[in-house]
């Protein structure tokens, strides 16, 4: 799982050359695409995945179902955990470093001032437009959707809405859930099929009100399918029938809901129950509620396990906390987070869960929270918290002969660093 030095160096260089600051505006991406000859229009059956949480797991689930059906896909995801090449799945492999560099050189010649995310989106469009015999292009949206560089198709094959919550309030006016919903679903295509995943009742009501004005072919809401727990199994049901689901790798209700949404879409793509069940054991979501083994676990004793989860919103915190409460073991944490992710509300969801937390600064992240500030916030909610200078030191500090689970959480960037070390 080691990232090549060349790839790391390239991405570090790109971070310096292209702004990481989010600057929402479709003018730049549209100008670049025009100069490229509108290549995005040659991409077959694009599918947008939009939401606050769950985009990646829904996309990956759908990818596995489609591939098990003997079809090929391309995917664009963000952020990457430890290798920028992993943002681009092209039919049967990740983009090569050679092709990545070649596409970047093509984009540079356009002389359009782009953000880093826009650059990477264009890399995907260039590569995918050249692929043959690919059935679908699965594209994860960035921030919101209204002015996101993935909103370039007038008539995508379909658009999928995962869980929407209060993330990114700082980007909307007024700072309300309704404003976030408007930015995410108020700008969907008017000529597509829309699938809305499970939402809080208030959120679903807002979404339905917004989509009343959308004349798309079909709009399916979360009530179009159910997913119920029965022992260690899940019972999926829609108008096409029942599927009994079971997996040792899908550990939480939130993850299962994303899989359920992908199944709902897959069924309309004429993917059979048999194919879905065949693909299910292969589903795994790197960095999302994942037990890992490797170099870092060698720092642990045999009775200890290392669990990682890139959760960073209040909703995803509840999801992780709910899973941890089902475990018959002491739980310890390693917490790192970005400043703008509302750490107070986030850690509040874990009251009574952790025996102790070690706060760390996310390596190489300029927007990372100071670990002493994290400690102060945790203490405010009566969560015992210490500080460590780095990830390895934190693991060693928590490790003992006592049976326990050590959970690293709070940021996908932190999880990416852990996977790199591992």
PyMOL commands that set and color helices and strands:
alter all, ss='L'
color gray80, all
select helices_A, chain A and resi 5-17+26-35+39-42+55-68+84-87+97-108+116-129+169-171+177-185+201-211+222-224+253-268+273-280+296-299+314-324+339-341+343-348+371-380+391-398+412-421
alter helices_A, ss='H'
color red, helices_A
select strands_A, chain A and resi 46-50+73-76+88-90+136-140+158-161+193-196+218-220+226-230+233-238+241-245+290-292+304-309+330-335+356-359+385-387+404-409
alter strands_A, ss='S'
color yellow, strands_A
deselect
rebuild
show_as cartoon
